[in-house]
Amino acid sequence: MEVSSPIRYREEYIHNSRGMRLFTCSWVPSNQDIKALVCLCHGYAVECSIFMKGAGAKLAEAGYAVFGIDYEGHGKSDGTRCYIANFSSIIDDVATFFKSVGERSEYKNKARFLYGESMGGCVALHLHRKQPTGWNGAVLVAPMCKISEKMKPHPFVIRVLTTLSPLIATWKIVPSKDVIEMAFKDPIKREEIRTNSLMYQGWPRVKTALEMLKASMNIEQRLDEVTLPFLVLHGDADKVTDPECSKELYSSARSFDKELKIYPGMWHGLLVAEPDKNVEIVFNDIVSWLDKRIPARSSYADELKRPNLDVISQFDNTQTEKIQAN
């Protein structure tokens, strides 16, 4: 007797307002009720169908309908490879797609969560700003919510690139370290990631680097405007995005329900290239957080009247310490 797969995976192309063809994909449970929607926002230079397959499949196995979209210039979508002409165009494309998913008859009454990794965390926070009451919460994995002072280019370099950008926007001349080497801990998984032909592995383009810098600085200056429930997760050995910036997001956000988890010794790719044991720890934390927030929220105004629910956690592989914030 043929056994049906527990997950239905589907790929589809849509067109954005600029006429470009964008790749979308989904992982949907096939033999259990759907708990809620999870909308994936991938990071810089990566894509959904291969790089985020693990997260999509694991969340679907846990009962969530998961949807992802490759940004313009990323993965299987149209556009110059890894060229971001305008960060707001990414936000508009992603917002339009996720809105269309939420309006489908089978999902209209389901809670909706954002899930952003690295630059995708920045995308998710911009989406929250664009649709402040449109989401039940967000999971932010090593988010690019601020450029660390250790990573920020010298102001003179920024001025020069900004001045020359109209002439050399697509040039791949912004010096960059080997991000794959810096981000992904397990050497076997790291080399598997290198073989993904859909990933961009060259130097950043001039306009792309400037747009990412501008988008992250915009978030950095308005962290206190974040009000949605969120879980932010970061490895304390991350050399790509600074865990101190996640701590600043946690302390500055006005969210009535927020949680921070810092994982000792873990790198940037928490769900992609940590040892399997660590991946399982992080994934279980995510599902546990989501499961507790499935019922549709009442209005944000009503929730803000409730007692503060802030929790900050420090985790390792053997013990958990939780501190109740004031």
C-alpha positions in Angstrom: 0.0 0.0 0.0 1.4 3.4 -1.0 2.1 5.7 1.9 1.4 9.4 1.3 4.1 11.9 2.1 3.5 13.9 5.3 4.5 17.1 3.4 3.3 18.6 0.1 6.0 20.6 -1.5 5.0 22.9 -4.3 6.8 25.5 -6.6 5.2 28.3 -8.4 6.2 31.5 -10.3 4.4 34.8 -9.8 5.0 38.2 -11.4 5.7 41.4 -9.4 4.5 44.9 -10.2 7.6 45.4 -12.3 6.8 42.5 -14.5 9.6 40.3 -13.2 9.0 36.6 -12.6 9.6 35.5 -9.0 10.0 32.0 -7.7 7.8 30.9 -4.7 7.6 27.6 -2.9 5.7 26.0 0.0 5.8 23.1 2.4 2.4 22.2 3.7 1.4 19.3 6.1 -0.7 16.7 4.2 -1.9 14.5 7.1 -2.6 16.9 9.9 -4.5 20.1 10.6 -2.5 23.3 9.8 -1.7 25.2 12.9 -0.7 28.5 11.3 1.2 30.1 8.4 4.9 30.7 8.5 6.3 33.1 5.9 10.0 32.7 5.2 12.3 35.7 4.5 15.7 34.4 3.3 19.0 36.1 3.8 21.4 37.8 1.5 22.8 35.8 -1.5 20.7 32.7 -0.6 17.3 31.3 -1.7 14.4 29.2 -0.4 14.1 25.9 -2.3 17.5 24.5 -1.3 19.0 26.6 1.4 15.8 27.0 3.5 14.5 23.5 2.7 15.4 22.3 6.2 13.5 25.0 8.0 10.5 24.7 5.6 10.3 20.9 6.0 10.8 20.9 9.8 8.2 23.5 10.4 5.7 21.7 8.1 6.4 18.5 10.0 5.4 20.4 13.1 2.1 21.4 11.6 2.8 24.7 9.9 2.1 25.7 6.3 5.3 27.4 5.2 5.8 29.7 2.3 8.9 31.2 0.8 9.8 33.6 -2.1 13.1 34.2 -3.8 13.7 38.0 -3.9 14.5 39.7 -7.2 18.0 38.7 -8.3 18.1 35.8 -5.9 17.7 32.1 -6.4 15.4 31.2 -9.3 13.8 34.6 -9.6 14.4 37.1 -12.4 16.9 39.9 -12.1 20.7 40.6 -12.1 22.3 38.1 -9.7 22.2 39.4 -6.1 21.6 43.0 -7.2 19.3 45.0 -4.9 18.4 48.2 -6.7 15.9 49.3 -4.0 15.4 47.4 -0.7 11.8 48.7 -0.6 11.0 46.7 -3.8 11.9 43.5 -1.9 9.6 44.5 0.9 6.8 45.3 -1.5 7.2 42.0 -3.4 7.3 39.9 -0.3 4.4 41.8 1.3 2.2 41.3 -1.8 3.0 37.6 -2.0 2.4 36.8 1.7 -0.8 38.8 1.6 -2.1 36.8 -1.3 -1.3 33.6 0.6 -3.2 34.8 3.7 -6.2 35.6 1.6 -6.6 32.1 0.3 -9.8 30.5 1.6 -8.1 27.7 3.4 -5.8 30.1 5.3 -8.0 33.1 6.1 -8.6 32.2 9.7 -5.0 31.1 10.4 -2.5 33.0 12.5 0.4 34.4 10.4 4.1 34.4 11.5 7.2 35.9 9.9 10.4 33.9 9.9 13.6 35.8 8.9 17.2 34.7 8.8 20.1 37.2 8.7 19.1 39.8 6.1 15.7 38.2 6.1 15.3 39.4 9.7 15.7 42.9 8.4 13.1 42.2 5.7 10.7 40.8 8.4 11.1 43.9 10.6 10.4 46.1 7.6 7.3 44.0 6.8 6.1 44.5 10.4 6.5 48.3 9.9 4.6 48.1 6.6 1.8 45.9 8.1 2.0 46.6 11.8 -1.1 44.6 12.8 -0.8 42.0 10.0 1.3 39.4 11.9 0.9 37.3 15.0 4.6 37.3 15.6 8.1 36.8 14.2 11.0 34.4 14.6 14.2 36.3 13.9 17.3 34.0 13.4 20.6 36.0 13.7 18.9 39.0 12.2 20.5 41.9 10.4 18.7 44.5 12.6 21.8 46.7 13.0 25.2 46.9 11.4 27.8 46.3 14.1 30.5 48.9 14.6 33.0 46.1 13.9 31.4 45.5 10.5 30.4 49.0 9.4 32.5 50.4 6.5 34.5 53.6 7.1 32.4 56.7 6.6 34.8 57.8 3.8 34.2 54.5 1.9 30.5 54.9 2.3 30.6 58.5 0.9 32.7 57.4 -2.1 30.5 54.5 -2.9 27.4 56.6 -2.5 28.8 59.2 -4.9 29.8 56.7 -7.5 26.9 54.3 -7.2 24.8 55.8 -10.1 27.7 55.0 -12.4 28.9 51.6 -11.0 25.7 50.3 -9.3 26.1 46.7 -10.4 29.9 46.4 -10.1 31.1 43.6 -7.8 33.8 45.6 -6.1 32.8 45.8 -2.4 35.5 43.9 -0.5 34.1 41.0 1.5 35.4 38.1 3.5 34.4 34.5 2.7 31.0 34.6 4.4 30.4 30.9 3.9 33.6 30.2 5.8 32.6 32.6 8.6 28.9 31.7 8.9 28.7 27.9 8.8 30.3 25.8 11.5 30.1 22.2 10.4 32.8 21.7 7.7 30.8 19.0 5.8 27.6 21.0 5.8 29.7 24.1 4.8 31.0 22.4 1.7 27.5 21.2 0.8 26.4 24.8 1.0 29.2 25.8 -1.4 27.8 23.4 -4.0 24.4 25.2 -4.2 24.6 26.8 -7.6 21.6 29.1 -6.7 23.7 30.9 -4.1 25.7 34.0 -5.0 29.3 33.7 -3.8 30.9 36.8 -5.3 31.7 40.2 -3.8 28.7 42.4 -3.1 27.6 44.8 -5.8 27.9 48.5 -5.0 24.2 49.4 -4.9 23.4 46.1 -3.1 25.8 46.9 -0.3 24.5 50.4 0.1 20.9 49.3 0.1 21.5 46.7 2.8 23.4 49.3 4.9 20.6 51.8 4.5 17.9 49.3 5.3 19.7 48.0 8.4 20.4 51.6 9.6 16.8 52.4 9.1 15.8 49.6 11.4 18.5 50.4 13.9 17.3 54.0 14.3 13.7 52.8 15.0 14.1 49.7 17.1 11.7 51.2 19.6 8.9 51.0 17.0 8.9 47.2 17.0 5.7 46.1 18.7 4.9 42.6 17.5 5.6 39.5 19.5 9.0 38.1 18.6 11.6 35.4 19.3 15.2 36.4 18.4 17.9 33.7 18.4 21.6 34.2 18.0 24.8 32.3 18.4 27.3 34.1 20.6 30.2 33.1 18.3 28.4 34.6 15.2 30.9 36.6 13.1 28.4 37.7 10.4 25.7 39.5 12.4 26.5 40.7 15.9 24.6 39.1 18.8 25.0 42.4 20.7 22.6 43.9 18.0 20.0 41.3 18.8 20.3 42.2 22.5 19.8 45.8 21.6 16.7 44.9 19.6 15.4 43.0 22.6 16.0 45.8 25.0 14.7 48.6 22.7 11.5 47.0 21.2 8.2 47.9 22.7 6.7 44.5 22.1 4.6 43.2 25.0 5.8 39.7 24.2 9.5 39.2 23.4 12.1 36.6 24.0 15.9 36.4 23.3 17.9 33.2 23.2 21.7 33.3 23.0 23.4 30.0 22.2 26.9 29.7 23.6 29.5 28.6 20.9 27.1 28.6 18.0 27.8 30.4 14.8 25.6 32.3 12.3 23.9 29.4 10.5 21.9 28.1 13.5 19.5 25.9 11.5 21.8 25.2 8.5 25.3 24.2 9.5 25.5 23.6 13.2 26.0 20.0 14.4 22.7 18.1 14.2 22.3 18.2 18.0 22.5 22.0 18.1 20.1 22.3 15.1 17.6 20.2 17.0 17.9 22.4 20.1 17.2 25.6 18.1 14.4 24.1 16.1 12.7 22.8 19.2 12.9 26.3 20.8 11.3 27.8 17.7 8.4 25.3 17.5 7.8 25.6 21.2 7.5 29.4 20.9 5.2 29.2 17.9 3.0 26.6 19.4 2.3 28.8 22.4 1.1 31.7 20.2 -1.1 30.0 17.6 -4.5 31.4 18.8 -5.2 34.6 16.9 -4.3 37.6 18.9 -6.7 40.3 20.0 -5.8 43.9 19.0 -2.4 45.2 19.9 -3.9 47.9 22.1 -5.7 45.3 24.2 -2.5 43.2 24.5 -0.4 46.1 25.6 -2.6 46.5 28.7 -1.7 43.0 29.9 1.2 42.3 32.2 4.6 42.4 30.6 5.7 39.0 29.3 9.4 39.7 28.5 11.7 36.8 28.9 15.4 36.6 28.2 17.1 33.2 28.1 20.7 32.0 27.9 21.0 28.4 26.6 23.6 25.7 26.3 23.3 22.0 25.4 22.8 20.9 29.0 20.9 23.5 31.0 18.5 26.4 30.6 18.4 29.6 32.6 15.4 31.9 32.4 15.3 35.3 34.0 12.0 37.2 34.3 12.4 40.8 33.2 10.8 43.7 35.0 
